[in-house]
């Protein structure tokens, strides 16, 4: 997972938790209760949100780790496949180069023999 994506996710989760706390505090404060009850409800709600936020963060980490592992395996597989393909193509190119080189050597040898034979025939004609 990229660092920017991780920062965005962290900012989102922080905003989510803070927004939840502010909303819960506002709802509790605006209800008619005693100060002690209000403080107690705020504390309880804060703890609930903190625990649920922590659980959500852990879940996101596990999911991100799973995706990271999956992508790493896919990249490794693609790299292995590409290497094998390059080796196969390289082998075929080498084989074709050998064929062309052998034909070129054969033709050069034949041309040399013809030149040699032509020179011998010229010498015999004299």
C-alpha positions in Angstrom: 0.0 0.0 0.0 1.4 3.4 -0.9 2.3 5.9 1.8 -0.1 8.5 0.4 -3.0 6.0 0.5 -2.0 5.0 4.1 -2.0 8.7 5.1 -5.4 9.3 3.5 -6.8 6.3 5.3 -5.4 7.4 8.6 -6.8 10.9 8.2 -10.2 9.4 7.3 -10.2 7.2 10.3 -9.1 10.0 12.6 -11.8 12.2 11.2 -14.4 9.5 11.6 -13.5 8.9 15.3 -13.3 12.6 16.1 -16.6 13.3 14.4 -18.2 10.4 16.2 -17.0 11.7 19.6 -18.2 15.3 18.8 -21.6 14.0 17.7 -22.0 11.8 20.7 -20.9 14.5 23.1 -23.3 17.0 21.5 -26.2 14.6 21.7 -25.4 13.8 25.3 -24.9 17.4 26.3 -28.1 18.5 24.8 -30.2 16.0 26.6 -31.6 17.0 30.0 -29.5 15.1 32.6 -27.4 15.8 35.6 -23.7 16.7 35.1 -22.5 13.4 36.5 -24.7 11.4 34.2 -23.6 13.4 31.3 -19.9 13.0 32.1 -20.4 9.3 32.6 -22.2 8.9 29.3 -19.6 10.9 27.5 -16.8 8.7 29.0 -18.7 5.5 28.1 -19.4 6.6 24.6 -15.8 7.7 24.1 -14.5 4.3 25.2 -17.0 2.6 22.9 -15.9 4.7 19.9 -12.2 4.2 20.8 -12.6 0.5 20.9 -14.6 0.3 17.7 -12.1 2.6 16.0 -9.2 0.4 17.1 -11.0 -2.7 15.9 -11.6 -1.0 12.5 -8.0 0.1 12.2 -6.9 -3.5 12.9 -9.3 -4.8 10.3 -8.0 -2.3 7.7 -4.4 -3.3 8.5 -5.2 -7.0 8.1 -7.0 -6.3 4.8 -4.1 -4.1 3.5 -1.6 -6.8 4.5 -3.7 -9.4 2.7 -3.9 -7.3 -0.5 -0.2 -6.5 -0.2 0.6 -10.2 0.0 -1.7 -11.0 -2.9 -0.2 -8.3 -5.1 3.3 -9.5 -4.2 2.5 -13.0 -5.3 0.9 -11.8 -8.5 4.0 -9.6 -9.3 6.3 -12.5 -8.5 4.3 -14.8 -10.8 4.3 -12.3 -13.6 8.0 -11.7 -13.3 8.7 -15.4 -13.4 6.5 -15.9 -16.4 8.2 -12.9 -18.2 11.7 -14.3 -17.4 10.7 -17.7 -18.9 9.2 -16.1 -22.0 12.4 -14.0 -22.5 14.5 -17.2 -22.1 12.3 -19.0 -24.6 12.5 -16.2 -27.2 16.2 -15.8 -26.6 16.7 -19.5 -27.3 14.7 -19.3 -30.5 16.6 -16.2 -31.6 20.0 -18.0 -31.0 18.8 -21.0 -32.9 17.7 -18.8 -35.9 21.0 -17.0 -35.7 22.9 -20.3 -35.8 20.9 -21.4 -38.8 21.6 -18.2 -40.7 25.3 -18.3 -39.7 25.7 -21.9 -40.8 24.0 -21.1 -44.2 26.3 -18.0 -44.6 29.4 -20.1 -43.8 28.2 -22.8 -46.3 27.6 -20.2 -49.0 31.0 -18.5 -48.3 32.7 -21.9 -48.5 30.9 -22.7 -51.8 31.9 -19.3 -53.2 35.4 -19.9 -52.1 35.5 -23.3 -53.8 34.1 -21.8 -57.0 36.7 -19.0 -56.9 39.3 -21.6 -56.2 38.0 -23.9 -59.0 37.8 -20.9 -61.4 41.4 -20.0 -60.6 42.5 -23.6 -61.2 40.7 -23.7 -64.5 42.3 -20.4 -65.6 45.7 -21.7 -64.6 45.1 -25.0 -66.5 43.9 -23.1 -69.6 47.1 -21.2 -69.8 
